[in-house]
Amino acid sequence: MNQFSLEYLRCVNCNNTLEIDILEQSDEIKEGFLECKNCSNRYIIISKIPIMQSNLTSYLSNRAQLGGYLMTRAKNEKLKSFIKKSLDKIKSSSDVTPLEKRWVDTYKNSTRSKFYCHIKISLKKLPKFDLVLEHGCSIGHIAKYLAKKHKTVFGIDQSFFAISEAKQNHFTNLDFFVANSLNHPFGENKFGLVVGLNLLELVEPLDLLNVISSQASDVLLMSDPYDFERGPNSVKHRVDSQSIRTEFQKRGFALTSKTRKPTFLPWKLNVNSRLSLHYKVDLIIAKKFQ
């Protein structure tokens, strides 16, 4: 974790400012705790990554393998003990750790997709902002691109292994956090640009729109293939290319001329040598009414 990030982070439970207990530091904070003096919640920093989840036990409840991995990675006994106590409270459950690892490889193998070229072209046309946030940043491919232009960039994702890969991008103005988009660690901070790519089938669409529309002071950029056929894991309230545009407008945003109508950007995900997923993705860029 970069030291400058502390200025922007807030407790996800009560939005209070956080204090830091550094256990190991070099160019970044390698291990430590972020502590809320208001509600006493603590967030661990491990392998330079803050895990900004409201409850570590709850986060690891379906990631027991990740918990074991964190135990082996922790160098400080204080941190190791905290992780162990969280793991001891977990009851047996399904584990998404292998799936999250596989998706890291999928995204690493798919960065040359034409979809990302379209996104970068659209981002290049936007003005420079002091503060930018990407929801669902995965391995940080787009966040890295954003950091080349904007002053300060943050990325959040639920997957520790995706964030671990993203942290390989060594930018002094870029930082990443394991966090939930609907219960994010930025309090009332505003961002000139907020980006969310292909998340609406993973996070309740209207709830996500409420969050990001309140965060964005100038521009929102979102995309989605509207792939809601995920069985019990699918979101409850689906949207489509028309309804999502209406929701943007309800929240005080005007769509750019090129994205007022639905778009169909090709997005190829290379799952493995024998399997690729081909989507047609809708892109929306919206500017807040001044």
NORTAVEN-V751806 format. One record per residue. N is the residue number from 0. PHI is phi as a letter, one per 30 degrees, with the letter a starting at -180 (* if undefined). PSI is psi in radians with two decimals (999 if undefined). NEAR is the number of other C-alpha atoms within 10 Angstrom. Layout:
n=(N,N)
phi=(PHI,PHI)
psi=(PSI,PSI)
near=(NEAR,NEAR)
This chain:
n=(0,1,2,3,4,5,6,7,8,9,10,11,12,13,14,15,16,17,18,19,20,21,22,23,24,25,26,27,28,29,30,31,32,33,34,35,36,37,38,39,40,41,42,43,44,45,46,47,48,49,50,51,52,53,54,55,56,57,58,59,60,61,62,63,64,65,66,67,68,69,70,71,72,73,74,75,76,77,78,79,80,81,82,83,84,85,86,87,88,89,90,91,92,93,94,95,96,97,98,99,100,101,102,103,104,105,106,107,108,109,110,111,112,113,114,115,116,117,118,119,120,121,122,123,124,125,126,127,128,129,130,131,132,133,134,135,136,137,138,139,140,141,142,143,144,145,146,147,148,149,150,151,152,153,154,155,156,157,158,159,160,161,162,163,164,165,166,167,168,169,170,171,172,173,174,175,176,177,178,179,180,181,182,183,184,185,186,187,188,189,190,191,192,193,194,195,196,197,198,199,200,201,202,203,204,205,206,207,208,209,210,211,212,213,214,215,216,217,218,219,220,221,222,223,224,225,226,227,228,229,230,231,232,233,234,235,236,237,238,239,240,241,242,243,244,245,246,247,248,249,250,251,252,253,254,255,256,257,258,259,260,261,262,263,264,265,266,267,268,269,270,271,272,273,274,275,276,277,278,279,280,281,282,283,284,285,286,287,288,289)
phi=(*,d,d,d,d,e,d,c,d,b,d,d,d,b,i,d,d,c,c,c,c,d,c,a,b,b,d,b,d,d,b,l,b,c,b,c,d,d,c,i,d,b,b,d,c,b,h,i,c,d,c,c,c,e,b,d,d,d,d,d,e,c,b,d,d,d,e,d,d,d,d,d,d,d,c,d,d,d,d,e,d,d,d,d,d,d,d,d,d,d,c,e,a,d,b,c,e,e,d,d,d,d,d,d,d,d,d,d,d,b,d,c,e,e,e,d,d,d,d,d,d,d,d,d,d,d,d,d,b,d,b,b,b,c,d,i,d,h,d,i,d,d,e,d,d,d,d,d,c,c,d,b,b,b,b,b,a,d,d,d,d,d,d,d,d,d,d,d,d,c,c,d,c,b,b,b,b,d,a,c,d,d,b,d,c,c,h,c,e,c,b,d,b,b,c,b,c,h,c,d,d,c,b,e,e,d,d,d,d,d,d,d,d,d,d,d,c,b,b,c,b,b,b,a,c,h,c,c,d,b,h,d,d,d,d,d,c,d,b,b,d,d,d,d,d,d,d,d,d,e,c,i,c,c,d,d,e,d,b,d,c,e,c,b,d,d,b,c,c,c,d,a,d,c,b,b,c,c,c,c,c,c,c,b,b,b,c,d,d,c)
psi=(2.36,2.50,-0.62,-0.37,-0.50,-0.53,-0.53,-0.29,2.52,2.76,2.29,-0.26,-0.71,0.05,0.26,2.75,2.78,2.58,2.66,2.40,1.78,2.17,-0.53,2.38,2.49,-1.99,-0.46,2.99,1.99,-0.78,2.58,-2.93,2.50,2.17,2.37,2.04,-0.27,-0.86,0.01,0.22,2.60,2.46,2.32,2.62,2.14,2.37,0.66,0.14,2.07,2.29,1.71,1.05,2.48,-0.50,2.04,-0.67,-0.77,-0.74,-0.69,-0.06,-0.54,0.46,0.85,-0.66,-0.67,-0.72,-0.76,-0.70,-0.76,-0.64,-0.74,-0.46,-0.50,2.27,-0.62,2.34,-0.56,-0.74,-0.76,-0.71,-0.70,-0.76,-0.74,-0.75,-0.65,-0.71,-0.63,-0.38,-0.12,2.34,2.66,2.40,3.00,2.68,2.12,0.03,-0.87,-0.68,-0.79,-0.61,-0.76,-0.67,-0.51,-0.82,-0.70,-0.82,-0.62,-0.60,-0.04,0.21,-0.29,0.15,2.52,-0.45,-0.82,-0.54,-0.75,-0.75,-0.77,-0.66,-0.74,-0.71,-0.61,-0.51,-0.19,2.71,2.94,2.40,2.69,-0.60,2.23,2.49,2.35,2.11,2.49,0.81,-0.25,-2.18,0.10,0.28,-0.82,-0.65,-0.68,-0.73,-0.73,-0.63,-0.33,-0.34,-0.71,2.80,-0.90,2.29,2.36,2.56,2.43,2.59,2.68,-0.36,2.06,-0.70,-0.56,-0.77,-0.63,-0.72,-0.72,-0.60,-0.14,-0.21,1.90,1.47,2.36,-0.22,0.32,2.36,2.73,2.63,2.50,1.94,2.79,2.30,-0.59,-0.22,1.03,2.90,0.50,0.09,-2.25,0.19,2.48,2.57,2.34,-0.66,2.30,2.26,2.41,1.86,2.07,0.94,-0.23,-0.31,-0.10,-0.50,2.38,2.03,-0.84,-0.62,-0.74,-0.74,-0.68,-0.73,-0.94,-0.51,-0.50,-0.42,-0.60,2.15,-0.32,-1.03,2.44,2.33,2.08,2.73,2.75,2.55,-0.02,0.82,1.51,0.13,1.26,0.39,-2.40,-0.30,-0.03,2.77,2.83,-0.66,1.89,2.69,2.90,-3.08,-0.49,-0.83,-0.60,-0.61,-0.66,-0.70,-0.64,-0.81,-0.65,-0.52,0.25,0.47,2.47,2.27,2.49,2.73,-0.62,-0.21,0.26,-0.57,2.65,2.49,2.88,1.27,2.31,2.30,1.97,2.14,2.09,1.70,-0.82,-3.01,-0.30,-0.10,2.22,2.52,2.30,2.08,2.80,1.97,2.42,2.29,2.32,2.23,2.21,2.46,2.41,2.41,2.31,999)
near=(23,19,12,14,16,15,11,15,21,23,28,23,18,14,17,18,20,22,17,17,14,13,17,16,14,8,10,15,22,20,23,26,22,23,20,21,13,13,12,10,18,23,21,22,26,24,19,23,23,25,28,26,25,20,16,19,21,14,20,23,22,18,23,21,15,22,21,14,11,18,19,10,12,19,16,13,11,12,19,16,13,14,20,15,12,17,20,9,12,16,11,9,11,10,15,16,18,12,10,19,15,15,19,21,16,16,20,19,15,17,17,13,15,14,20,18,12,15,17,14,10,13,19,13,8,12,12,15,17,12,20,25,28,26,25,25,26,29,29,28,16,20,25,22,14,25,20,13,16,18,15,21,28,24,27,28,23,21,26,25,21,26,27,20,16,24,21,10,17,10,14,14,17,27,29,30,28,25,25,21,20,16,15,23,27,20,18,12,14,19,25,19,27,24,24,21,21,18,20,26,21,15,19,17,19,15,13,18,21,14,15,24,20,15,22,23,19,19,24,26,21,21,20,21,23,18,17,16,10,10,7,7,10,16,17,12,13,16,18,14,19,11,11,16,21,13,16,22,16,10,14,15,22,19,21,12,9,11,14,16,14,15,16,13,19,17,19,20,21,20,18,12,6,6,9,13,10,12,17,16,21,21,25,23,23,22,19,18,12,7)
